[in-house]
Amino acid sequence: LACTDKGECCHSQCLGSCTEPNNDMACSACLHYYHEGRCVPDCPRDTYKFEGWRCITMDLCSQVHLPGDTHFVIHGGECMPDCPSGFTRNETNRMLCNACNGPCDKPCTSPVIDSVDAAQSLKDCTVIEGNLDINIRRGNNIASELESFMGLIQKVTGYVKIRHSHALGSLSFLKSLRYINGQELIDNMYAFSAINNQHLQHLWDWNQHNLTIGNGRLFFRLNPKLCMSEIHKMWEKTGITVRPEEGDFRNNGERASCESHILKFKSNITTSHTIKLSWERYRPPNYSDLISF
């Protein structure tokens, strides 16, 4: 037990020392909790543990808040900054917590994701409130790292923009993304945009991935290794009812082997030094996209 300077025993709830013997109001510090001038073994009824050492009322807890005016919650007899794992704030009374049915939603706002370090801010986030803008110009073999930080994102309320992200070969790191609501659109038209991604070859495995776009269209441009078949498949799978307009999908796939066609040869002339071949003229549907043979 703690003692006074004269060697007299302090109250059992005192920690360290006291100014009077056997007095729970004379402790230098409390062994458990401090409430209305006394050291107590537990917080009384209608009060809540706060910061691990004192008891406060619900009214006082309601006045405590984090930066950004996010108020504390009451859970398990404690006044704490947020609900613990497995619980989420009650929609009616934001000071109370409800148990989640399965994994809890964790809403977040996203900065521009221009590096793996920036992606770390989205760890455990399931809902992006606003837009998801990815612009990762440098990096090698970063897909697994991005998945560890962004792999739980299920919904984006605004739009998704992938631009100048030369480190990305696919979007499979967004493995849980199921909804793009399109509450805000790029140029008031596009819910998803991919522009100038030099190594982007695949989007998702559409045999295993479901994605719904609630509002808006798709825009793809300057993705030289992304075949048009990938783009059309996304358009078909995401539930967009508006037909793509001319210019929505331009300059994609010109550096990829996307389709093969058999050329019909008309003649084959062989000499001792040369081989001369001629074939029927090949004119693809989008002839303006044909660079050369």
C-alpha positions as a Markdown table, in Angstrom:
| # | Residue | x | y | z |
|---|---|---|---|---|
| 1 | Leu | 0.0 | 0.0 | 0.0 |
| 2 | Ala | 1.0 | 3.7 | -0.5 |
| 3 | Cys | 1.9 | 5.6 | 2.6 |
| 4 | Thr | 2.1 | 9.2 | 3.8 |
| 5 | Asp | 5.3 | 10.9 | 4.6 |
| 6 | Lys | 4.8 | 9.8 | 8.2 |
| 7 | Gly | 4.5 | 6.2 | 7.2 |
| 8 | Glu | 0.7 | 5.9 | 7.7 |
| 9 | Cys | -1.2 | 3.8 | 5.2 |
| 10 | Cys | -3.1 | 5.5 | 2.4 |
| 11 | His | -6.5 | 4.4 | 1.2 |
| 12 | Ser | -6.5 | 1.2 | -0.9 |
| 13 | Gln | -7.5 | 3.2 | -4.0 |
| 14 | Cys | -4.5 | 5.5 | -3.7 |
| 15 | Leu | -1.4 | 5.1 | -5.9 |
| 16 | Gly | 2.0 | 6.3 | -4.9 |
| 17 | Ser | 1.3 | 8.5 | -1.9 |
| 18 | Cys | -1.3 | 10.6 | -0.1 |
| 19 | Thr | -1.7 | 13.5 | 2.3 |
| 20 | Glu | -3.9 | 11.8 | 4.8 |
| 21 | Pro | -4.2 | 8.2 | 5.8 |
| 22 | Asn | -7.2 | 6.0 | 4.7 |
| 23 | Asn | -8.8 | 8.9 | 2.8 |
| 24 | Asp | -9.8 | 8.3 | -0.9 |
| 25 | Met | -9.9 | 12.1 | -1.4 |
| 26 | Ala | -6.3 | 12.6 | -0.3 |
| 27 | Cys | -4.5 | 10.4 | -2.9 |
| 28 | Ser | -1.7 | 11.9 | -5.1 |
| 29 | Ala | -2.9 | 9.6 | -7.9 |
| 30 | Cys | -5.6 | 6.9 | -8.3 |
| 31 | Leu | -5.0 | 3.2 | -8.6 |
| 32 | His | -8.1 | 2.9 | -10.9 |
| 33 | Tyr | -10.4 | 5.9 | -11.6 |
| 34 | Tyr | -10.9 | 9.4 | -10.4 |
| 35 | His | -14.5 | 10.7 | -9.9 |
| 36 | Glu | -15.7 | 13.9 | -8.3 |
| 37 | Gly | -12.6 | 14.2 | -6.1 |
| 38 | Arg | -12.4 | 10.6 | -5.1 |
| 39 | Cys | -10.4 | 7.6 | -6.2 |
| 40 | Val | -12.9 | 4.7 | -7.0 |
| 41 | Pro | -12.4 | 1.1 | -8.1 |
| 42 | Asp | -14.9 | 1.5 | -11.0 |
| 43 | Cys | -16.9 | 4.3 | -12.6 |
| 44 | Pro | -20.4 | 4.8 | -10.9 |
| 45 | Arg | -23.6 | 4.3 | -12.7 |
| 46 | Asp | -24.3 | 6.8 | -15.5 |
| 47 | Thr | -20.6 | 7.7 | -15.8 |
| 48 | Tyr | -18.1 | 6.4 | -18.3 |
| 49 | Lys | -14.4 | 5.6 | -18.3 |
| 50 | Phe | -12.4 | 8.2 | -20.1 |
| 51 | Glu | -8.7 | 8.2 | -21.1 |
| 52 | Gly | -8.1 | 5.2 | -18.8 |
| 53 | Trp | -8.1 | 7.1 | -15.5 |
| 54 | Arg | -11.3 | 9.2 | -14.9 |
| 55 | Cys | -15.1 | 9.0 | -15.0 |
| 56 | Ile | -17.2 | 11.4 | -17.0 |
| 57 | Thr | -20.9 | 11.8 | -17.8 |
| 58 | Met | -22.5 | 11.3 | -21.2 |
| 59 | Asp | -23.0 | 15.0 | -21.5 |
| 60 | Leu | -19.3 | 15.7 | -20.9 |
| 61 | Cys | -18.4 | 12.9 | -23.4 |
| 62 | Ser | -20.6 | 14.5 | -26.0 |
| 63 | Gln | -18.5 | 17.7 | -25.7 |
| 64 | Val | -15.3 | 15.9 | -26.5 |
| 65 | His | -14.4 | 15.6 | -30.2 |
| 66 | Leu | -11.5 | 14.9 | -32.5 |
| 67 | Pro | -10.1 | 17.4 | -35.1 |
| 68 | Gly | -12.7 | 17.9 | -37.7 |
| 69 | Asp | -15.5 | 17.9 | -35.2 |
| 70 | Thr | -15.9 | 14.1 | -35.0 |
| 71 | His | -17.4 | 13.4 | -31.6 |
| 72 | Phe | -16.4 | 10.5 | -29.3 |
| 73 | Val | -18.7 | 7.5 | -28.8 |
| 74 | Ile | -19.8 | 5.5 | -25.7 |
| 75 | His | -19.2 | 1.8 | -25.9 |
| 76 | Gly | -18.6 | -0.9 | -23.3 |
| 77 | Gly | -18.8 | 1.7 | -20.4 |
| 78 | Glu | -16.1 | 3.9 | -22.0 |
| 79 | Cys | -16.0 | 7.3 | -23.8 |
| 80 | Met | -13.7 | 6.6 | -26.7 |
| 81 | Pro | -12.7 | 8.3 | -30.0 |
| 82 | Asp | -14.5 | 5.7 | -32.3 |
| 83 | Cys | -16.2 | 2.4 | -32.3 |
| 84 | Pro | -14.0 | -0.6 | -31.8 |
| 85 | Ser | -13.4 | -3.3 | -34.5 |
| 86 | Gly | -16.6 | -5.1 | -35.4 |
| 87 | Phe | -18.8 | -2.1 | -34.6 |
| 88 | Thr | -20.0 | 1.0 | -36.4 |
| 89 | Arg | -21.7 | 4.2 | -35.4 |
| 90 | Asn | -25.5 | 4.1 | -35.0 |
| 91 | Glu | -27.1 | 6.1 | -37.8 |
| 92 | Thr | -29.6 | 7.7 | -35.4 |
| 93 | Asn | -27.4 | 8.4 | -32.4 |
| 94 | Arg | -23.8 | 8.9 | -33.6 |
| 95 | Met | -22.5 | 8.5 | -30.0 |
| 96 | Leu | -23.5 | 4.9 | -29.9 |
| 97 | Cys | -22.1 | 1.8 | -31.6 |
| 98 | Asn | -23.9 | -1.1 | -33.4 |
| 99 | Ala | -22.4 | -4.5 | -34.1 |
| 100 | Cys | -21.7 | -4.9 | -37.8 |
| 101 | Asn | -23.3 | -7.7 | -39.8 |
| 102 | Gly | -20.0 | -9.1 | -41.3 |
| 103 | Pro | -17.1 | -6.7 | -41.9 |
| 104 | Cys | -17.8 | -3.1 | -41.0 |
| 105 | Asp | -17.8 | -0.3 | -43.6 |
| 106 | Lys | -15.0 | 2.1 | -43.1 |
| 107 | Pro | -15.7 | 5.3 | -45.1 |
| 108 | Cys | -12.7 | 7.4 | -46.2 |
| 109 | Thr | -11.8 | 10.3 | -48.4 |
| 110 | Ser | -9.0 | 9.7 | -50.7 |
| 111 | Pro | -6.0 | 11.9 | -51.6 |
| 112 | Val | -4.5 | 11.6 | -55.1 |
| 113 | Ile | -2.8 | 8.2 | -55.0 |
| 114 | Asp | 0.6 | 9.0 | -56.6 |
| 115 | Ser | 2.7 | 6.4 | -54.7 |
| 116 | Val | 2.5 | 3.3 | -52.4 |
| 117 | Asp | 3.0 | 5.6 | -49.5 |
| 118 | Ala | -0.1 | 7.6 | -50.4 |
| 119 | Ala | -2.1 | 4.4 | -50.8 |
| 120 | Gln | -1.3 | 3.5 | -47.1 |
| 121 | Ser | -3.9 | 6.1 | -46.0 |
| 122 | Leu | -6.6 | 3.9 | -47.5 |
| 123 | Lys | -5.7 | 0.8 | -45.5 |
| 124 | Asp | -8.9 | -1.0 | -44.3 |
| 125 | Cys | -11.2 | 1.6 | -46.1 |
| 126 | Thr | -14.2 | 0.0 | -47.7 |
| 127 | Val | -16.0 | 3.1 | -49.1 |
| 128 | Ile | -14.4 | 6.1 | -50.8 |
| 129 | Glu | -16.6 | 9.1 | -50.2 |
| 130 | Gly | -15.8 | 11.2 | -53.2 |
| 131 | Asn | -13.5 | 10.3 | -56.1 |
| 132 | Leu | -10.6 | 7.9 | -56.5 |
| 133 | Asp | -7.8 | 9.4 | -58.5 |
| 134 | Ile | -4.8 | 7.2 | -59.2 |
| 135 | Asn | -1.6 | 8.7 | -60.8 |
| 136 | Ile | 1.3 | 6.4 | -60.1 |
| 137 | Arg | 4.1 | 7.2 | -62.5 |
| 138 | Arg | 6.9 | 5.2 | -61.0 |
| 139 | Gly | 7.4 | 1.9 | -59.2 |
| 140 | Asn | 8.1 | -1.8 | -59.9 |
| 141 | Asn | 6.0 | -4.8 | -58.9 |
| 142 | Ile | 3.7 | -2.6 | -56.7 |
| 143 | Ala | 0.4 | -4.5 | -57.3 |
| 144 | Ser | 0.7 | -6.6 | -54.1 |
| 145 | Glu | 1.5 | -3.5 | -52.0 |
| 146 | Leu | -1.4 | -1.6 | -53.5 |
| 147 | Glu | -3.7 | -4.5 | -52.9 |
| 148 | Ser | -2.7 | -4.7 | -49.2 |
| 149 | Phe | -3.8 | -1.0 | -48.8 |
| 150 | Met | -6.7 | -0.7 | -51.3 |
| 151 | Gly | -7.9 | -4.2 | -51.7 |
| 152 | Leu | -10.9 | -3.8 | -49.4 |
| 153 | Ile | -12.4 | -0.8 | -51.2 |
| 154 | Gln | -15.9 | -1.9 | -52.3 |
| 155 | Lys | -17.6 | 1.4 | -53.3 |
| 156 | Val | -16.6 | 4.8 | -54.8 |
| 157 | Thr | -19.4 | 7.3 | -54.5 |
| 158 | Gly | -17.9 | 9.6 | -57.2 |
| 159 | Tyr | -15.7 | 8.7 | -60.1 |
| 160 | Val | -12.6 | 6.6 | -60.7 |
| 161 | Lys | -9.7 | 8.1 | -62.7 |
| 162 | Ile | -6.6 | 6.2 | -63.7 |
| 163 | Arg | -4.0 | 8.5 | -65.4 |
| 164 | His | -0.3 | 8.4 | -66.2 |
| 165 | Ser | 0.0 | 5.3 | -64.1 |
| 166 | His | 2.8 | 3.6 | -66.0 |
| 167 | Ala | 3.6 | 1.3 | -63.1 |
| 168 | Leu | 0.2 | -0.5 | -63.5 |
| 169 | Gly | -0.3 | -3.6 | -65.6 |
| 170 | Ser | -3.9 | -4.3 | -64.4 |
| 171 | Leu | -6.5 | -3.0 | -61.9 |
| 172 | Ser | -6.8 | -6.3 | -60.1 |
| 173 | Phe | -5.4 | -4.7 | -56.9 |
| 174 | Leu | -8.9 | -3.1 | -56.6 |
| 175 | Lys | -10.2 | -6.7 | -56.1 |
| 176 | Ser | -13.2 | -5.8 | -53.9 |
| 177 | Leu | -14.5 | -2.8 | -56.0 |
| 178 | Arg | -18.1 | -3.5 | -56.8 |
| 179 | Tyr | -19.8 | -0.1 | -57.2 |
| 180 | Ile | -19.0 | 3.2 | -58.8 |
| 181 | Asn | -21.9 | 5.4 | -58.0 |
| 182 | Gly | -21.1 | 8.3 | -60.3 |
| 183 | Gln | -22.5 | 11.0 | -57.9 |
| 184 | Glu | -19.8 | 13.2 | -59.4 |
| 185 | Leu | -18.6 | 12.8 | -63.0 |
| 186 | Ile | -15.5 | 13.8 | -65.0 |
| 187 | Asp | -16.7 | 16.5 | -67.4 |
| 188 | Asn | -20.2 | 15.8 | -66.2 |
| 189 | Met | -20.1 | 12.6 | -68.3 |
| 190 | Tyr | -17.6 | 9.9 | -67.2 |
| 191 | Ala | -17.7 | 7.7 | -64.1 |
| 192 | Phe | -14.5 | 5.9 | -65.1 |
| 193 | Ser | -11.6 | 7.2 | -67.0 |
| 194 | Ala | -8.2 | 5.6 | -68.0 |
| 195 | Ile | -5.8 | 8.0 | -69.8 |
| 196 | Asn | -2.2 | 7.5 | -70.9 |
| 197 | Asn | -1.3 | 4.3 | -68.9 |
| 198 | Gln | 1.6 | 2.9 | -70.9 |
| 199 | His | 1.6 | -0.6 | -69.5 |
| 200 | Leu | -2.0 | -1.2 | -68.6 |
| 201 | Gln | -3.0 | -4.5 | -70.3 |
| 202 | His | -5.9 | -5.9 | -68.2 |
| 203 | Leu | -8.7 | -4.4 | -66.2 |
| 204 | Trp | -10.3 | -7.2 | -64.1 |
| 205 | Asp | -11.0 | -10.9 | -64.7 |
| 206 | Trp | -14.6 | -10.5 | -65.6 |
| 207 | Asn | -15.4 | -14.2 | -65.0 |
| 208 | Gln | -14.8 | -13.5 | -61.3 |
| 209 | His | -15.3 | -9.8 | -60.9 |
| 210 | Asn | -18.6 | -7.9 | -60.8 |
| 211 | Leu | -18.7 | -4.1 | -61.1 |
| 212 | Thr | -21.7 | -1.9 | -61.4 |
| 213 | Ile | -21.6 | 1.8 | -62.5 |
| 214 | Gly | -24.7 | 3.6 | -61.4 |
| 215 | Asn | -24.3 | 6.8 | -63.5 |
| 216 | Gly | -22.0 | 8.0 | -66.2 |
| 217 | Arg | -19.9 | 6.5 | -69.1 |
| 218 | Leu | -16.4 | 5.1 | -69.7 |
| 219 | Phe | -13.5 | 7.0 | -71.2 |
| 220 | Phe | -10.3 | 5.3 | -72.4 |
| 221 | Arg | -7.5 | 7.0 | -74.3 |
| 222 | Leu | -3.8 | 6.5 | -75.0 |
| 223 | Asn | -3.5 | 3.1 | -73.4 |
| 224 | Pro | -1.3 | 1.5 | -76.0 |
| 225 | Lys | -1.3 | -2.1 | -74.5 |
| 226 | Leu | -5.0 | -2.2 | -73.6 |
| 227 | Cys | -7.0 | -4.0 | -76.2 |
| 228 | Met | -10.4 | -2.8 | -77.3 |
| 229 | Ser | -11.9 | -6.1 | -76.3 |
| 230 | Glu | -11.0 | -5.4 | -72.7 |
| 231 | Ile | -12.7 | -2.0 | -72.9 |
| 232 | His | -15.9 | -3.3 | -74.5 |
| 233 | Lys | -16.1 | -6.2 | -72.0 |
| 234 | Met | -16.0 | -3.6 | -69.1 |
| 235 | Trp | -18.7 | -1.6 | -70.8 |
| 236 | Glu | -20.9 | -4.7 | -71.2 |
| 237 | Lys | -20.3 | -6.0 | -67.6 |
| 238 | Thr | -20.9 | -2.7 | -65.7 |
| 239 | Gly | -24.5 | -2.2 | -66.6 |
| 240 | Ile | -24.1 | 1.0 | -68.6 |
| 241 | Thr | -27.1 | 1.4 | -70.8 |
| 242 | Val | -25.9 | 4.5 | -72.7 |
| 243 | Arg | -24.0 | 3.6 | -75.9 |
| 244 | Pro | -20.4 | 4.8 | -76.1 |
| 245 | Glu | -19.9 | 8.0 | -78.2 |
| 246 | Glu | -17.3 | 8.4 | -80.9 |
| 247 | Gly | -14.2 | 9.6 | -79.1 |
| 248 | Asp | -14.9 | 7.8 | -75.8 |
| 249 | Phe | -12.5 | 5.0 | -76.8 |
| 250 | Arg | -9.5 | 6.3 | -78.9 |
| 251 | Asn | -5.9 | 5.3 | -79.3 |
| 252 | Asn | -5.9 | 2.1 | -77.3 |
| 253 | Gly | -4.1 | -1.2 | -78.0 |
| 254 | Glu | -1.9 | -0.1 | -80.9 |
| 255 | Arg | 1.1 | -1.7 | -79.2 |
| 256 | Ala | -0.6 | -4.9 | -78.2 |
| 257 | Ser | -1.4 | -8.1 | -80.2 |
| 258 | Cys | -5.1 | -7.8 | -79.7 |
| 259 | Glu | -6.5 | -9.7 | -82.7 |
| 260 | Ser | -5.2 | -11.9 | -85.5 |
| 261 | His | -6.5 | -12.1 | -89.1 |
| 262 | Ile | -5.4 | -14.4 | -91.8 |
| 263 | Leu | -4.1 | -12.5 | -94.8 |
| 264 | Lys | -4.9 | -14.2 | -98.1 |
| 265 | Phe | -1.9 | -14.3 | -100.4 |
| 266 | Lys | -2.5 | -14.0 | -104.1 |
| 267 | Ser | 1.0 | -14.8 | -105.4 |
| 268 | Asn | 4.4 | -16.0 | -104.3 |
| 269 | Ile | 7.3 | -15.4 | -106.6 |
| 270 | Thr | 10.7 | -16.7 | -105.5 |
| 271 | Thr | 14.0 | -16.0 | -107.2 |
| 272 | Ser | 17.6 | -16.9 | -106.2 |
| 273 | His | 17.8 | -13.6 | -104.3 |
| 274 | Thr | 14.3 | -12.5 | -103.4 |
| 275 | Ile | 10.8 | -13.6 | -102.4 |
| 276 | Lys | 8.0 | -11.4 | -103.6 |
| 277 | Leu | 4.6 | -11.8 | -101.9 |
| 278 | Ser | 1.3 | -10.1 | -102.7 |
| 279 | Trp | -1.9 | -10.4 | -100.8 |
| 280 | Glu | -5.5 | -9.2 | -100.9 |
| 281 | Arg | -5.8 | -5.7 | -99.5 |
| 282 | Tyr | -6.6 | -5.7 | -95.8 |
| 283 | Arg | -8.8 | -2.9 | -94.5 |
| 284 | Pro | -9.9 | -3.2 | -90.8 |
| 285 | Pro | -13.2 | -1.6 | -89.7 |
| 286 | Asn | -11.4 | 1.3 | -88.0 |
| 287 | Tyr | -9.0 | 1.9 | -90.8 |
| 288 | Ser | -7.8 | 5.3 | -89.4 |
| 289 | Asp | -6.2 | 3.3 | -86.5 |
| 290 | Leu | -4.1 | 1.2 | -88.8 |
| 291 | Ile | -0.5 | 2.3 | -88.6 |
| 292 | Ser | 1.3 | -0.1 | -90.9 |
| 293 | Phe | 1.8 | -3.7 | -91.9 |
